[in-house]
Amino acid sequence: MDARVGIGVAALAALLAISGCGSTQSTACQCPKIVVYDEPTLKKISEALRALPADNVLHQAMEDYENERDDLRFLHFCQ
C-alpha cells in the first residue's frame, strides 16, 4: 500500500510540473525578490549563528541559503 501512495504522489507531482498547475500567466523570467537585510539585522543573524554549536545543522542551511541568494543576485544582474 505504501508503494502505491508513493507512486501516486510522484505521478501527481509530475502532472503538476508538466501542466504548470493550470496557470495562464507566463512564469518566464519571474525571479523572486531578494530580501534586503539592514546592518543591525545582519549583525544579529551573525551573532546568532556564532552562538550555535559547530555541528548544528543550521550552519549548512544558512550556507545553502547564502548560495541561493548569490544565484538570485546573478539572475537579477543578467536581466
PyMOL Python script that loads the backbone (N, CA, C, O; Angstrom):
from pymol import cmd

cmd.read_pdbstr("""\
ATOM      1  N   MET A   1       0.822  -1.197   0.000  1.00  0.00           N
ATOM      2  CA  MET A   1       0.000   0.000   0.000  1.00  0.00           C
ATOM      3  C   MET A   1       0.862   1.255   0.000  1.00  0.00           C
ATOM      4  O   MET A   1       0.542   2.204  -0.716  1.00  0.00           O
ATOM      5  N   ASP A   2       1.947   1.297   0.777  1.00  0.00           N
ATOM      6  CA  ASP A   2       2.796   2.473   0.844  1.00  0.00           C
ATOM      7  C   ASP A   2       3.447   2.767  -0.498  1.00  0.00           C
ATOM      8  O   ASP A   2       3.612   3.932  -0.859  1.00  0.00           O
ATOM      9  N   ALA A   3       3.817   1.740  -1.235  1.00  0.00           N
ATOM     10  CA  ALA A   3       4.453   1.942  -2.532  1.00  0.00           C
ATOM     11  C   ALA A   3       3.478   2.601  -3.508  1.00  0.00           C
ATOM     12  O   ALA A   3       3.872   3.453  -4.305  1.00  0.00           O
ATOM     13  N   ARG A   4       2.213   2.207  -3.445  1.00  0.00           N
ATOM     14  CA  ARG A   4       1.222   2.807  -4.340  1.00  0.00           C
ATOM     15  C   ARG A   4       0.992   4.275  -3.997  1.00  0.00           C
ATOM     16  O   ARG A   4       0.792   5.098  -4.890  1.00  0.00           O
ATOM     17  N   VAL A   5       1.021   4.604  -2.716  1.00  0.00           N
ATOM     18  CA  VAL A   5       0.861   6.000  -2.309  1.00  0.00           C
ATOM     19  C   VAL A   5       2.039   6.819  -2.829  1.00  0.00           C
ATOM     20  O   VAL A   5       1.852   7.921  -3.345  1.00  0.00           O
ATOM     21  N   GLY A   6       3.248   6.283  -2.694  1.00  0.00           N
ATOM     22  CA  GLY A   6       4.435   6.980  -3.181  1.00  0.00           C
ATOM     23  C   GLY A   6       4.389   7.197  -4.679  1.00  0.00           C
ATOM     24  O   GLY A   6       4.756   8.264  -5.171  1.00  0.00           O
ATOM     25  N   ILE A   7       3.938   6.184  -5.403  1.00  0.00           N
ATOM     26  CA  ILE A   7       3.824   6.303  -6.859  1.00  0.00           C
ATOM     27  C   ILE A   7       2.763   7.342  -7.218  1.00  0.00           C
ATOM     28  O   ILE A   7       2.938   8.122  -8.154  1.00  0.00           O
ATOM     29  N   GLY A   8       1.666   7.345  -6.468  1.00  0.00           N
ATOM     30  CA  GLY A   8       0.604   8.323  -6.712  1.00  0.00           C
ATOM     31  C   GLY A   8       1.084   9.747  -6.476  1.00  0.00           C
ATOM     32  O   GLY A   8       0.777  10.648  -7.257  1.00  0.00           O
ATOM     33  N   VAL A   9       1.829   9.948  -5.410  1.00  0.00           N
ATOM     34  CA  VAL A   9       2.362  11.279  -5.108  1.00  0.00           C
ATOM     35  C   VAL A   9       3.332  11.712  -6.191  1.00  0.00           C
ATOM     36  O   VAL A   9       3.294  12.858  -6.638  1.00  0.00           O
ATOM     37  N   ALA A  10       4.207  10.800  -6.619  1.00  0.00           N
ATOM     38  CA  ALA A  10       5.167  11.116  -7.678  1.00  0.00           C
ATOM     39  C   ALA A  10       4.438  11.455  -8.979  1.00  0.00           C
ATOM     40  O   ALA A  10       4.821  12.391  -9.681  1.00  0.00           O
ATOM     41  N   ALA A  11       3.401  10.705  -9.297  1.00  0.00           N
ATOM     42  CA  ALA A  11       2.642  10.958 -10.522  1.00  0.00           C
ATOM     43  C   ALA A  11       1.947  12.314 -10.455  1.00  0.00           C
ATOM     44  O   ALA A  11       1.917  13.044 -11.446  1.00  0.00           O
ATOM     45  N   LEU A  12       1.393  12.655  -9.301  1.00  0.00           N
ATOM     46  CA  LEU A  12       0.729  13.945  -9.139  1.00  0.00           C
ATOM     47  C   LEU A  12       1.733  15.085  -9.270  1.00  0.00           C
ATOM     48  O   LEU A  12       1.453  16.089  -9.925  1.00  0.00           O
ATOM     49  N   ALA A  13       2.893  14.931  -8.654  1.00  0.00           N
ATOM     50  CA  ALA A  13       3.929  15.960  -8.744  1.00  0.00           C
ATOM     51  C   ALA A  13       4.362  16.154 -10.194  1.00  0.00           C
ATOM     52  O   ALA A  13       4.537  17.286 -10.645  1.00  0.00           O
ATOM     53  N   ALA A  14       4.536  15.060 -10.922  1.00  0.00           N
ATOM     54  CA  ALA A  14       4.936  15.151 -12.326  1.00  0.00           C
ATOM     55  C   ALA A  14       3.845  15.829 -13.154  1.00  0.00           C
ATOM     56  O   ALA A  14       4.141  16.655 -14.018  1.00  0.00           O
ATOM     57  N   LEU A  15       2.603  15.485 -12.891  1.00  0.00           N
ATOM     58  CA  LEU A  15       1.487  16.080 -13.623  1.00  0.00           C
ATOM     59  C   LEU A  15       1.412  17.580 -13.377  1.00  0.00           C
ATOM     60  O   LEU A  15       1.213  18.356 -14.313  1.00  0.00           O
ATOM     61  N   LEU A  16       1.569  17.992 -12.126  1.00  0.00           N
ATOM     62  CA  LEU A  16       1.535  19.418 -11.804  1.00  0.00           C
ATOM     63  C   LEU A  16       2.702  20.161 -12.439  1.00  0.00           C
ATOM     64  O   LEU A  16       2.552  21.289 -12.908  1.00  0.00           O
ATOM     65  N   ALA A  17       3.855  19.525 -12.451  1.00  0.00           N
ATOM     66  CA  ALA A  17       5.028  20.160 -13.061  1.00  0.00           C
ATOM     67  C   ALA A  17       4.833  20.338 -14.557  1.00  0.00           C
ATOM     68  O   ALA A  17       5.188  21.374 -15.118  1.00  0.00           O
ATOM     69  N   ILE A  18       4.272  19.330 -15.197  1.00  0.00           N
ATOM     70  CA  ILE A  18       4.060  19.389 -16.647  1.00  0.00           C
ATOM     71  C   ILE A  18       2.968  20.394 -16.998  1.00  0.00           C
ATOM     72  O   ILE A  18       3.102  21.146 -17.963  1.00  0.00           O
ATOM     73  N   SER A  19       1.896  20.408 -16.222  1.00  0.00           N
ATOM     74  CA  SER A  19       0.766  21.279 -16.547  1.00  0.00           C
ATOM     75  C   SER A  19       0.964  22.699 -16.071  1.00  0.00           C
ATOM     76  O   SER A  19       0.234  23.599 -16.488  1.00  0.00           O
ATOM     77  N   GLY A  20       1.944  22.918 -15.202  1.00  0.00           N
ATOM     78  CA  GLY A  20       2.151  24.260 -14.670  1.00  0.00           C
ATOM     79  C   GLY A  20       1.021  24.667 -13.751  1.00  0.00           C
ATOM     80  O   GLY A  20       0.758  25.857 -13.579  1.00  0.00           O
ATOM     81  N   CYS A  21       0.357  23.705 -13.163  1.00  0.00           N
ATOM     82  CA  CYS A  21      -0.763  23.925 -12.235  1.00  0.00           C
ATOM     83  C   CYS A  21      -1.898  24.695 -12.897  1.00  0.00           C
ATOM     84  O   CYS A  21      -2.693  25.334 -12.208  1.00  0.00           O
ATOM     85  N   GLY A  22      -1.985  24.644 -14.212  1.00  0.00           N
ATOM     86  CA  GLY A  22      -3.083  25.297 -14.913  1.00  0.00           C
ATOM     87  C   GLY A  22      -2.948  26.806 -14.982  1.00  0.00           C
ATOM     88  O   GLY A  22      -3.922  27.495 -15.289  1.00  0.00           O
ATOM     89  N   SER A  23      -1.806  27.319 -14.712  1.00  0.00           N
ATOM     90  CA  SER A  23      -1.601  28.764 -14.712  1.00  0.00           C
ATOM     91  C   SER A  23      -1.668  29.305 -16.128  1.00  0.00           C
ATOM     92  O   SER A  23      -1.122  28.715 -17.060  1.00  0.00           O
ATOM     93  N   THR A  24      -2.349  30.441 -16.279  1.00  0.00           N
ATOM     94  CA  THR A  24      -2.410  31.077 -17.589  1.00  0.00           C
ATOM     95  C   THR A  24      -1.382  32.181 -17.713  1.00  0.00           C
ATOM     96  O   THR A  24      -1.179  32.715 -18.803  1.00  0.00           O
ATOM     97  N   GLN A  25      -0.725  32.534 -16.611  1.00  0.00           N
ATOM     98  CA  GLN A  25       0.303  33.561 -16.651  1.00  0.00           C
ATOM     99  C   GLN A  25       1.643  32.937 -16.991  1.00  0.00           C
ATOM    100  O   GLN A  25       1.933  31.803 -16.609  1.00  0.00           O
ATOM    101  N   SER A  26       2.444  33.687 -17.705  1.00  0.00           N
ATOM    102  CA  SER A  26       3.787  33.232 -18.044  1.00  0.00           C
ATOM    103  C   SER A  26       4.654  33.259 -16.795  1.00  0.00           C
ATOM    104  O   SER A  26       4.600  34.207 -16.011  1.00  0.00           O
ATOM    105  N   THR A  27       5.446  32.221 -16.617  1.00  0.00           N
ATOM    106  CA  THR A  27       6.369  32.182 -15.481  1.00  0.00           C
ATOM    107  C   THR A  27       7.795  32.436 -15.935  1.00  0.00           C
ATOM    108  O   THR A  27       8.721  32.320 -15.132  1.00  0.00           O
ATOM    109  N   ALA A  28       7.997  32.778 -17.192  1.00  0.00           N
ATOM    110  CA  ALA A  28       9.334  33.024 -17.710  1.00  0.00           C
ATOM    111  C   ALA A  28       9.918  34.272 -17.061  1.00  0.00           C
ATOM    112  O   ALA A  28       9.253  35.304 -16.968  1.00  0.00           O
ATOM    113  N   CYS A  29      11.155  34.169 -16.619  1.00  0.00           N
ATOM    114  CA  CYS A  29      11.912  35.293 -16.070  1.00  0.00           C
ATOM    115  C   CYS A  29      11.236  35.963 -14.886  1.00  0.00           C
ATOM    116  O   CYS A  29      11.344  37.179 -14.726  1.00  0.00           O
ATOM    117  N   GLN A  30      10.549  35.208 -14.066  1.00  0.00           N
ATOM    118  CA  GLN A  30       9.935  35.766 -12.871  1.00  0.00           C
ATOM    119  C   GLN A  30      10.725  35.298 -11.661  1.00  0.00           C
ATOM    120  O   GLN A  30      10.382  34.298 -11.031  1.00  0.00           O
ATOM    121  N   CYS A  31      11.776  36.023 -11.345  1.00  0.00           N
ATOM    122  CA  CYS A  31      12.610  35.683 -10.202  1.00  0.00           C
ATOM    123  C   CYS A  31      12.009  36.260  -8.929  1.00  0.00           C
ATOM    124  O   CYS A  31      11.426  37.344  -8.954  1.00  0.00           O
ATOM    125  N   PRO A  32      12.144  35.554  -7.829  1.00  0.00           N
ATOM    126  CA  PRO A  32      11.667  36.127  -6.570  1.00  0.00           C
ATOM    127  C   PRO A  32      12.507  37.336  -6.179  1.00  0.00           C
ATOM    128  O   PRO A  32      13.678  37.443  -6.543  1.00  0.00           O
ATOM    129  N   LYS A  33      11.888  38.239  -5.432  1.00  0.00           N
ATOM    130  CA  LYS A  33      12.617  39.413  -4.959  1.00  0.00           C
ATOM    131  C   LYS A  33      13.585  38.997  -3.866  1.00  0.00           C
ATOM    132  O   LYS A  33      13.280  38.138  -3.039  1.00  0.00           O
ATOM    133  N   ILE A  34      14.742  39.612  -3.874  1.00  0.00           N
ATOM    134  CA  ILE A  34      15.740  39.347  -2.856  1.00  0.00           C
ATOM    135  C   ILE A  34      15.404  40.189  -1.627  1.00  0.00           C
ATOM    136  O   ILE A  34      15.202  41.398  -1.736  1.00  0.00           O
ATOM    137  N   VAL A  35      15.345  39.555  -0.469  1.00  0.00           N
ATOM    138  CA  VAL A  35      15.105  40.271   0.774  1.00  0.00           C
ATOM    139  C   VAL A  35      16.393  40.980   1.164  1.00  0.00           C
ATOM    140  O   VAL A  35      17.460  40.368   1.197  1.00  0.00           O
ATOM    141  N   VAL A  36      16.291  42.254   1.455  1.00  0.00           N
ATOM    142  CA  VAL A  36      17.454  43.045   1.845  1.00  0.00           C
ATOM    143  C   VAL A  36      17.406  43.251   3.354  1.00  0.00           C
ATOM    144  O   VAL A  36      16.424  43.764   3.890  1.00  0.00           O
ATOM    145  N   TYR A  37      18.471  42.847   4.027  1.00  0.00           N
ATOM    146  CA  TYR A  37      18.554  42.992   5.477  1.00  0.00           C
ATOM    147  C   TYR A  37      19.398  44.212   5.816  1.00  0.00           C
ATOM    148  O   TYR A  37      20.418  44.467   5.175  1.00  0.00           O
ATOM    149  N   ASP A  38      18.974  44.962   6.822  1.00  0.00           N
ATOM    150  CA  ASP A  38      19.768  46.105   7.257  1.00  0.00           C
ATOM    151  C   ASP A  38      20.934  45.616   8.121  1.00  0.00           C
ATOM    152  O   ASP A  38      20.960  44.459   8.541  1.00  0.00           O
ATOM    153  N   GLU A  39      21.889  46.495   8.379  1.00  0.00           N
ATOM    154  CA  GLU A  39      23.102  46.124   9.113  1.00  0.00           C
ATOM    155  C   GLU A  39      22.815  45.578  10.518  1.00  0.00           C
ATOM    156  O   GLU A  39      23.415  44.573  10.898  1.00  0.00           O
ATOM    157  N   PRO A  40      21.923  46.197  11.304  1.00  0.00           N
ATOM    158  CA  PRO A  40      21.640  45.629  12.635  1.00  0.00           C
ATOM    159  C   PRO A  40      21.092  44.200  12.572  1.00  0.00           C
ATOM    160  O   PRO A  40      21.431  43.361  13.408  1.00  0.00           O
ATOM    161  N   THR A  41      20.247  43.932  11.581  1.00  0.00           N
ATOM    162  CA  THR A  41      19.695  42.581  11.429  1.00  0.00           C
ATOM    163  C   THR A  41      20.780  41.596  11.025  1.00  0.00           C
ATOM    164  O   THR A  41      20.843  40.487  11.556  1.00  0.00           O
ATOM    165  N   LEU A  42      21.635  41.995  10.087  1.00  0.00           N
ATOM    166  CA  LEU A  42      22.747  41.130   9.681  1.00  0.00           C
ATOM    167  C   LEU A  42      23.659  40.819  10.865  1.00  0.00           C
ATOM    168  O   LEU A  42      24.151  39.699  11.000  1.00  0.00           O
ATOM    169  N   LYS A  43      23.880  41.814  11.719  1.00  0.00           N
ATOM    170  CA  LYS A  43      24.714  41.606  12.904  1.00  0.00           C
ATOM    171  C   LYS A  43      24.061  40.595  13.852  1.00  0.00           C
ATOM    172  O   LYS A  43      24.739  39.720  14.389  1.00  0.00           O
ATOM    173  N   LYS A  44      22.742  40.716  14.057  1.00  0.00           N
ATOM    174  CA  LYS A  44      22.025  39.771  14.923  1.00  0.00           C
ATOM    175  C   LYS A  44      22.088  38.353  14.359  1.00  0.00           C
ATOM    176  O   LYS A  44      22.283  37.392  15.103  1.00  0.00           O
ATOM    177  N   ILE A  45      21.921  38.226  13.043  1.00  0.00           N
ATOM    178  CA  ILE A  45      21.982  36.906  12.401  1.00  0.00           C
ATOM    179  C   ILE A  45      23.365  36.303  12.600  1.00  0.00           C
ATOM    180  O   ILE A  45      23.497  35.132  12.955  1.00  0.00           O
ATOM    181  N   SER A  46      24.384  37.106  12.370  1.00  0.00           N
ATOM    182  CA  SER A  46      25.760  36.640  12.512  1.00  0.00           C
ATOM    183  C   SER A  46      26.049  36.193  13.946  1.00  0.00           C
ATOM    184  O   SER A  46      26.663  35.149  14.163  1.00  0.00           O
ATOM    185  N   GLU A  47      25.608  36.982  14.913  1.00  0.00           N
ATOM    186  CA  GLU A  47      25.820  36.631  16.318  1.00  0.00           C
ATOM    187  C   GLU A  47      25.081  35.348  16.683  1.00  0.00           C
ATOM    188  O   GLU A  47      25.612  34.505  17.406  1.00  0.00           O
ATOM    189  N   ALA A  48      23.872  35.206  16.190  1.00  0.00           N
ATOM    190  CA  ALA A  48      23.088  34.002  16.486  1.00  0.00           C
ATOM    191  C   ALA A  48      23.756  32.762  15.894  1.00  0.00           C
ATOM    192  O   ALA A  48      23.782  31.709  16.531  1.00  0.00           O
ATOM    193  N   LEU A  49      24.292  32.880  14.687  1.00  0.00           N
ATOM    194  CA  LEU A  49      24.975  31.743  14.064  1.00  0.00           C
ATOM    195  C   LEU A  49      26.250  31.372  14.824  1.00  0.00           C
ATOM    196  O   LEU A  49      26.547  30.192  15.012  1.00  0.00           O
ATOM    197  N   ARG A  50      26.993  32.381  15.254  1.00  0.00           N
ATOM    198  CA  ARG A  50      28.222  32.103  16.007  1.00  0.00           C
ATOM    199  C   ARG A  50      27.923  31.445  17.356  1.00  0.00           C
ATOM    200  O   ARG A  50      28.757  30.711  17.887  1.00  0.00           O
ATOM    201  N   ALA A  51      26.744  31.705  17.906  1.00  0.00           N
ATOM    202  CA  ALA A  51      26.375  31.127  19.197  1.00  0.00           C
ATOM    203  C   ALA A  51      25.982  29.650  19.088  1.00  0.00           C
ATOM    204  O   ALA A  51      25.929  28.948  20.097  1.00  0.00           O
ATOM    205  N   LEU A  52      25.708  29.179  17.875  1.00  0.00           N
ATOM    206  CA  LEU A  52      25.314  27.776  17.679  1.00  0.00           C
ATOM    207  C   LEU A  52      26.521  26.862  17.786  1.00  0.00           C
ATOM    208  O   LEU A  52      27.639  27.270  17.471  1.00  0.00           O
ATOM    209  N   PRO A  53      26.304  25.621  18.231  1.00  0.00           N
ATOM    210  CA  PRO A  53      27.393  24.645  18.215  1.00  0.00           C
ATOM    211  C   PRO A  53      27.882  24.422  16.777  1.00  0.00           C
ATOM    212  O   PRO A  53      27.111  24.548  15.825  1.00  0.00           O
ATOM    213  N   ALA A  54      29.147  24.096  16.636  1.00  0.00           N
ATOM    214  CA  ALA A  54      29.758  23.937  15.312  1.00  0.00           C
ATOM    215  C   ALA A  54      29.059  22.881  14.456  1.00  0.00           C
ATOM    216  O   ALA A  54      29.044  22.991  13.230  1.00  0.00           O
ATOM    217  N   ASP A  55      28.484  21.863  15.089  1.00  0.00           N
ATOM    218  CA  ASP A  55      27.859  20.786  14.329  1.00  0.00           C
ATOM    219  C   ASP A  55      26.354  20.995  14.117  1.00  0.00           C
ATOM    220  O   ASP A  55      25.665  20.072  13.683  1.00  0.00           O
ATOM    221  N   ASN A  56      25.844  22.174  14.413  1.00  0.00           N
ATOM    222  CA  ASN A  56      24.419  22.449  14.253  1.00  0.00           C
ATOM    223  C   ASN A  56      24.059  22.482  12.769  1.00  0.00           C
ATOM    224  O   ASN A  56      24.785  23.063  11.963  1.00  0.00           O
ATOM    225  N   VAL A  57      22.952  21.866  12.419  1.00  0.00           N
ATOM    226  CA  VAL A  57      22.508  21.747  11.030  1.00  0.00           C
ATOM    227  C   VAL A  57      22.200  23.119  10.412  1.00  0.00           C
ATOM    228  O   VAL A  57      22.232  23.262   9.190  1.00  0.00           O
ATOM    229  N   LEU A  58      21.908  24.102  11.222  1.00  0.00           N
ATOM    230  CA  LEU A  58      21.599  25.428  10.684  1.00  0.00           C
ATOM    231  C   LEU A  58      22.783  26.084   9.979  1.00  0.00           C
ATOM    232  O   LEU A  58      22.590  26.938   9.113  1.00  0.00           O
ATOM    233  N   HIS A  59      24.002  25.696  10.338  1.00  0.00           N
ATOM    234  CA  HIS A  59      25.165  26.232   9.632  1.00  0.00           C
ATOM    235  C   HIS A  59      25.104  25.846   8.153  1.00  0.00           C
ATOM    236  O   HIS A  59      25.350  26.689   7.291  1.00  0.00           O
ATOM    237  N   GLN A  60      24.785  24.600   7.851  1.00  0.00           N
ATOM    238  CA  GLN A  60      24.677  24.139   6.463  1.00  0.00           C
ATOM    239  C   GLN A  60      23.479  24.793   5.780  1.00  0.00           C
ATOM    240  O   GLN A  60      23.561  25.199   4.621  1.00  0.00           O
ATOM    241  N   ALA A  61      22.372  24.892   6.502  1.00  0.00           N
ATOM    242  CA  ALA A  61      21.179  25.501   5.919  1.00  0.00           C
ATOM    243  C   ALA A  61      21.435  26.964   5.549  1.00  0.00           C
ATOM    244  O   ALA A  61      20.995  27.426   4.496  1.00  0.00           O
ATOM    245  N   MET A  62      22.139  27.681   6.405  1.00  0.00           N
ATOM    246  CA  MET A  62      22.438  29.081   6.111  1.00  0.00           C
ATOM    247  C   MET A  62      23.422  29.207   4.948  1.00  0.00           C
ATOM    248  O   MET A  62      23.324  30.142   4.154  1.00  0.00           O
ATOM    249  N   GLU A  63      24.358  28.284   4.845  1.00  0.00           N
ATOM    250  CA  GLU A  63      25.283  28.295   3.711  1.00  0.00           C
ATOM    251  C   GLU A  63      24.525  28.052   2.406  1.00  0.00           C
ATOM    252  O   GLU A  63      24.785  28.708   1.398  1.00  0.00           O
ATOM    253  N   ASP A  64      23.581  27.100   2.434  1.00  0.00           N
ATOM    254  CA  ASP A  64      22.756  26.837   1.257  1.00  0.00           C
ATOM    255  C   ASP A  64      21.937  28.077   0.893  1.00  0.00           C
ATOM    256  O   ASP A  64      21.818  28.429  -0.281  1.00  0.00           O
ATOM    257  N   TYR A  65      21.379  28.732   1.903  1.00  0.00           N
ATOM    258  CA  TYR A  65      20.576  29.939   1.691  1.00  0.00           C
ATOM    259  C   TYR A  65      21.439  31.051   1.088  1.00  0.00           C
ATOM    260  O   TYR A  65      21.002  31.769   0.188  1.00  0.00           O
ATOM    261  N   GLU A  66      22.646  31.182   1.586  1.00  0.00           N
ATOM    262  CA  GLU A  66      23.571  32.197   1.054  1.00  0.00           C
ATOM    263  C   GLU A  66      23.867  31.928  -0.421  1.00  0.00           C
ATOM    264  O   GLU A  66      23.912  32.858  -1.226  1.00  0.00           O
ATOM    265  N   ASN A  67      24.068  30.666  -0.773  1.00  0.00           N
ATOM    266  CA  ASN A  67      24.326  30.307  -2.176  1.00  0.00           C
ATOM    267  C   ASN A  67      23.118  30.624  -3.051  1.00  0.00           C
ATOM    268  O   ASN A  67      23.277  31.107  -4.172  1.00  0.00           O
ATOM    269  N   GLU A  68      21.909  30.356  -2.551  1.00  0.00           N
ATOM    270  CA  GLU A  68      20.703  30.672  -3.305  1.00  0.00           C
ATOM    271  C   GLU A  68      20.571  32.176  -3.524  1.00  0.00           C
ATOM    272  O   GLU A  68      20.195  32.621  -4.608  1.00  0.00           O
ATOM    273  N   ARG A  69      20.882  32.953  -2.495  1.00  0.00           N
ATOM    274  CA  ARG A  69      20.828  34.416  -2.619  1.00  0.00           C
ATOM    275  C   ARG A  69      21.840  34.901  -3.656  1.00  0.00           C
ATOM    276  O   ARG A  69      21.547  35.802  -4.443  1.00  0.00           O
ATOM    277  N   ASP A  70      23.025  34.304  -3.654  1.00  0.00           N
ATOM    278  CA  ASP A  70      24.032  34.675  -4.653  1.00  0.00           C
ATOM    279  C   ASP A  70      23.527  34.359  -6.064  1.00  0.00           C
ATOM    280  O   ASP A  70      23.713  35.151  -6.989  1.00  0.00           O
ATOM    281  N   ASP A  71      22.893  33.205  -6.218  1.00  0.00           N
ATOM    282  CA  ASP A  71      22.333  32.831  -7.520  1.00  0.00           C
ATOM    283  C   ASP A  71      21.258  33.831  -7.953  1.00  0.00           C
ATOM    284  O   ASP A  71      21.212  34.228  -9.117  1.00  0.00           O
ATOM    285  N   LEU A  72      20.397  34.237  -7.019  1.00  0.00           N
ATOM    286  CA  LEU A  72      19.350  35.198  -7.342  1.00  0.00           C
ATOM    287  C   LEU A  72      19.946  36.548  -7.755  1.00  0.00           C
ATOM    288  O   LEU A  72      19.472  37.181  -8.698  1.00  0.00           O
ATOM    289  N   ARG A  73      20.982  36.977  -7.046  1.00  0.00           N
ATOM    290  CA  ARG A  73      21.631  38.238  -7.403  1.00  0.00           C
ATOM    291  C   ARG A  73      22.174  38.160  -8.831  1.00  0.00           C
ATOM    292  O   ARG A  73      22.064  39.117  -9.598  1.00  0.00           O
ATOM    293  N   PHE A  74      22.755  37.024  -9.175  1.00  0.00           N
ATOM    294  CA  PHE A  74      23.283  36.837 -10.524  1.00  0.00           C
ATOM    295  C   PHE A  74      22.169  36.906 -11.551  1.00  0.00           C
ATOM    296  O   PHE A  74      22.320  37.543 -12.593  1.00  0.00           O
ATOM    297  N   LEU A  75      21.041  36.248 -11.261  1.00  0.00           N
ATOM    298  CA  LEU A  75      19.916  36.259 -12.197  1.00  0.00           C
ATOM    299  C   LEU A  75      19.368  37.672 -12.362  1.00  0.00           C
ATOM    300  O   LEU A  75      19.048  38.077 -13.479  1.00  0.00           O
ATOM    301  N   HIS A  76      19.254  38.427 -11.279  1.00  0.00           N
ATOM    302  CA  HIS A  76      18.762  39.799 -11.371  1.00  0.00           C
ATOM    303  C   HIS A  76      19.739  40.665 -12.158  1.00  0.00           C
ATOM    304  O   HIS A  76      19.329  41.568 -12.887  1.00  0.00           O
ATOM    305  N   PHE A  77      21.022  40.389 -12.011  1.00  0.00           N
ATOM    306  CA  PHE A  77      22.052  41.136 -12.731  1.00  0.00           C
ATOM    307  C   PHE A  77      21.943  40.872 -14.234  1.00  0.00           C
ATOM    308  O   PHE A  77      22.183  41.770 -15.042  1.00  0.00           O
ATOM    309  N   CYS A  78      21.582  39.650 -14.607  1.00  0.00           N
ATOM    310  CA  CYS A  78      21.530  39.259 -16.023  1.00  0.00           C
ATOM    311  C   CYS A  78      20.300  39.812 -16.737  1.00  0.00           C
ATOM    312  O   CYS A  78      20.268  39.853 -17.967  1.00  0.00           O
ATOM    313  N   GLN A  79      19.314  40.226 -16.002  1.00  0.00           N
ATOM    314  CA  GLN A  79      18.068  40.669 -16.663  1.00  0.00           C
ATOM    315  C   GLN A  79      18.176  42.058 -17.204  1.00  0.00           C
ATOM    316  O   GLN A  79      17.220  42.571 -17.785  1.00  0.00           O
TER     317      GLN A  79
END
""", "prot")
cmd.dss("prot")
cmd.show_as("cartoon", "prot")
cmd.util.cbc("prot")
cmd.orient("prot")
